[in-house]
Amino acid sequence: MSLDELFNAVVTGEEAKVVELVQAEVNLGTPLATILNDGLIAPLDVVGKKFSEGIFFLPEMLMAAQTVKSGLNLLRPLFPDTSGGGKGTVIMGTVKGDMHDIGKNLVILMMEGAGFKVIDLGVNVDTVVFLNAIRAAQPCVVGISALLTTTMPSMAATVETIKKEIPQTRIMVGGAPVTQAFAEKIGADGYGDNAYEAVQIVRKLMMG
């Protein structure tokens, strides 16, 4: 048994095999942090890069992310702190007026796979809900998504209000109609074109 097998099983999206291999590594006494970092998180980075390069597509990325989630579910109760999210807290939500969540949910899977605690506010999220969640979870990074061009003004208004009410908040935005230029225009701290980029941006924002 080796972590290489687990690594490859995540990349190929073999959920049942990942669960079996994670349990096998636990039984062998492999350090939990090693299983998490080398067996689950590292391959997810590879999957993300393949997605960015056009080698993998959304189905492959979703399958890999789901395998990691299953592996994490097995490991979480074994850690001394079972609350998870040792790398920080990320609040995620789709803006008011937008009911789409596929992209957001994929980002959440990737975030959890990377070791962050994620608070999912769901879809059609009012600015007040974002503000209350931020106040309760500080410090944190906030991820705001929109799929419809008609809800981009709502995203801009939400970012503006959050920055006004809680200036230290770090905000990342994304979604099909969102661009880097738009993110800069509305005062967001980061923009992710895909779920893999989103994880990299959150890592930077957490450090900054």
C-alpha positions as CSV (number, residue, x, y, z in Angstrom):
1,M,0.0,0.0,0.0
2,S,1.3,3.5,-0.8
3,L,0.2,7.1,-0.9
4,D,0.9,7.0,-4.6
5,E,-2.1,4.7,-5.1
6,L,-4.2,7.1,-3.2
7,F,-2.9,10.1,-5.1
8,N,-3.7,8.4,-8.5
9,A,-7.1,7.3,-7.3
10,V,-8.0,10.9,-6.5
11,V,-6.8,12.1,-9.9
12,T,-8.8,9.5,-11.7
13,G,-11.9,10.1,-9.6
14,E,-12.3,6.6,-8.1
15,E,-14.3,7.5,-4.9
16,A,-14.7,4.0,-3.5
17,K,-11.0,3.2,-4.0
18,V,-10.0,6.5,-2.3
19,V,-12.1,5.7,0.8
20,E,-10.6,2.2,0.9
21,L,-7.0,3.5,0.5
22,V,-7.5,6.3,3.1
23,Q,-8.8,3.7,5.6
24,A,-5.8,1.4,4.8
25,E,-3.3,4.2,5.4
26,V,-5.0,5.0,8.7
27,N,-4.8,1.3,9.7
28,L,-1.1,1.3,8.8
29,G,-0.5,4.2,11.1
30,T,0.4,6.8,8.5
31,P,0.2,10.3,10.0
32,L,-3.1,11.9,9.4
33,A,-1.5,15.1,8.1
34,T,0.5,13.1,5.6
35,I,-2.6,11.3,4.3
36,L,-4.4,14.6,4.0
37,N,-1.6,16.7,2.4
38,D,0.1,14.1,0.2
39,G,-2.8,11.7,-0.5
40,L,-5.7,14.1,-0.9
41,I,-4.8,17.8,-1.3
42,A,-1.7,17.3,-3.6
43,P,-3.6,15.4,-6.3
44,L,-6.4,17.9,-6.2
45,D,-3.9,20.5,-7.2
46,V,-2.8,18.4,-10.1
47,V,-6.5,18.0,-11.2
48,G,-6.9,21.7,-11.0
49,K,-3.9,22.4,-13.2
50,K,-5.1,19.8,-15.7
51,F,-8.5,21.6,-15.7
52,S,-6.9,25.0,-16.3
53,E,-4.8,23.5,-19.1
54,G,-7.9,22.0,-20.8
55,I,-6.8,18.4,-20.2
56,F,-9.5,17.7,-17.7
57,F,-13.1,19.1,-17.9
58,L,-15.8,19.8,-15.4
59,P,-16.9,16.1,-14.9
60,E,-13.4,15.0,-14.1
61,M,-12.9,17.9,-11.7
62,L,-16.2,17.2,-9.9
63,M,-15.4,13.5,-9.5
64,A,-11.9,14.2,-8.1
65,A,-13.3,16.8,-5.7
66,Q,-16.0,14.4,-4.6
67,T,-13.4,11.7,-3.9
68,V,-11.5,14.1,-1.7
69,K,-14.6,15.1,0.2
70,S,-15.3,11.4,0.9
71,G,-11.7,10.9,2.1
72,L,-12.0,14.0,4.3
73,N,-15.2,12.7,5.9
74,L,-13.3,9.6,7.0
75,L,-10.3,11.6,8.4
76,R,-12.1,14.5,10.1
77,P,-13.3,12.6,13.2
78,L,-9.7,11.3,13.7
79,F,-8.2,14.8,14.1
80,P,-8.0,16.3,17.6
81,D,-9.9,19.3,16.3
82,T,-12.8,17.8,14.4
83,S,-14.2,21.2,13.4
84,G,-11.8,21.1,10.4
85,G,-10.7,24.2,8.5
86,G,-7.3,24.6,10.1
87,K,-6.2,26.8,7.3
88,G,-8.9,29.4,7.8
89,T,-12.6,30.1,7.1
90,V,-14.1,30.9,3.8
91,I,-17.7,32.2,3.5
92,M,-19.3,31.4,0.1
93,G,-22.6,32.6,-1.4
94,T,-24.4,33.5,-4.7
95,V,-25.6,37.1,-4.8
96,K,-29.2,38.3,-4.3
97,G,-31.3,37.5,-7.4
98,D,-29.1,34.6,-8.6
99,M,-30.2,31.0,-7.9
100,H,-27.2,29.2,-9.6
101,D,-24.9,27.2,-7.4
102,I,-23.0,24.6,-9.5
103,G,-19.9,26.7,-9.8
104,K,-20.1,27.8,-6.2
105,N,-20.5,24.2,-5.0
106,L,-17.4,23.1,-7.0
107,V,-15.4,25.8,-5.5
108,I,-16.6,24.7,-2.0
109,L,-15.5,21.1,-2.7
110,M,-12.1,22.4,-3.8
111,M,-11.8,24.7,-0.7
112,E,-12.6,21.9,1.7
113,G,-10.2,19.6,-0.1
114,A,-7.5,22.2,0.4
115,G,-8.2,22.3,4.1
116,F,-10.4,25.3,4.6
117,K,-13.5,25.5,6.7
118,V,-16.3,26.7,4.4
119,I,-19.6,28.3,5.4
120,D,-22.0,28.0,2.6
121,L,-24.7,30.7,2.6
122,G,-26.4,29.2,-0.4
123,V,-28.0,31.1,-3.3
124,N,-29.9,34.4,-3.5
125,V,-28.0,35.7,-0.6
126,D,-28.9,39.2,0.7
127,T,-26.1,41.5,1.7
128,V,-27.2,41.6,5.3
129,V,-26.7,37.8,5.4
130,F,-23.2,38.2,4.2
131,L,-22.5,40.9,6.8
132,N,-23.8,38.8,9.7
133,A,-21.8,35.8,8.6
134,I,-18.6,37.8,8.3
135,R,-19.1,39.3,11.7
136,A,-19.6,35.9,13.2
137,A,-16.7,34.2,11.5
138,Q,-13.9,36.8,11.4
139,P,-11.2,36.7,10.3
140,C,-12.3,35.1,7.0
141,V,-12.3,35.4,3.2
142,V,-15.6,35.9,1.4
143,G,-16.3,34.3,-2.0
144,I,-19.2,35.9,-3.9
145,S,-20.5,34.3,-7.2
146,A,-22.9,35.3,-9.9
147,L,-23.9,33.5,-13.1
148,L,-26.3,36.0,-14.6
149,T,-25.2,39.3,-16.1
150,T,-28.3,40.8,-14.6
151,T,-27.1,40.1,-11.1
152,M,-23.6,41.7,-11.6
153,P,-24.9,45.0,-10.2
154,S,-26.0,43.1,-7.1
155,M,-22.5,41.7,-6.8
156,A,-21.1,45.2,-7.1
157,A,-23.5,46.6,-4.4
158,T,-22.7,43.7,-2.1
159,V,-19.0,44.2,-2.3
160,E,-19.4,47.9,-1.8
161,T,-21.5,47.5,1.3
162,I,-19.2,44.8,2.8
163,K,-16.2,47.0,2.3
164,K,-18.0,50.0,3.8
165,E,-19.3,48.1,6.9
166,I,-16.3,45.8,7.5
167,P,-13.4,47.3,5.6
168,Q,-10.8,44.6,6.6
169,T,-12.8,41.9,4.8
170,R,-11.0,40.2,1.9
171,I,-13.4,39.4,-0.9
172,M,-13.0,37.1,-3.9
173,V,-15.5,37.1,-6.8
174,G,-16.2,34.8,-9.7
175,G,-18.8,33.3,-12.1
176,A,-19.4,33.1,-15.8
177,P,-20.0,36.8,-16.6
178,V,-17.4,38.1,-14.1
179,T,-13.9,39.2,-15.3
180,Q,-10.7,40.4,-13.7
181,A,-11.5,43.9,-14.9
182,F,-14.9,43.8,-13.3
183,A,-13.5,42.5,-10.1
184,E,-11.1,45.4,-9.9
185,K,-13.7,47.9,-10.8
186,I,-16.0,46.9,-7.9
187,G,-13.2,46.8,-5.4
188,A,-12.9,43.0,-4.9
189,D,-9.5,41.7,-3.7
190,G,-9.4,38.7,-6.0
191,Y,-11.0,37.0,-9.0
192,G,-11.0,33.3,-9.8
193,D,-11.7,32.1,-13.4
194,N,-12.2,28.5,-12.1
195,A,-12.3,26.5,-8.9
196,Y,-8.6,25.8,-8.9
197,E,-7.7,29.5,-9.3
198,A,-10.1,30.3,-6.5
199,V,-8.2,28.1,-4.1
200,Q,-4.9,29.7,-5.0
201,I,-6.4,33.2,-4.5
202,V,-7.8,32.3,-1.1
203,R,-4.5,31.0,0.0
204,K,-2.9,34.3,-1.0
205,L,-5.7,36.4,0.7
206,M,-5.4,34.3,3.9
207,M,-1.6,35.1,4.0
208,G,-2.2,38.8,3.2
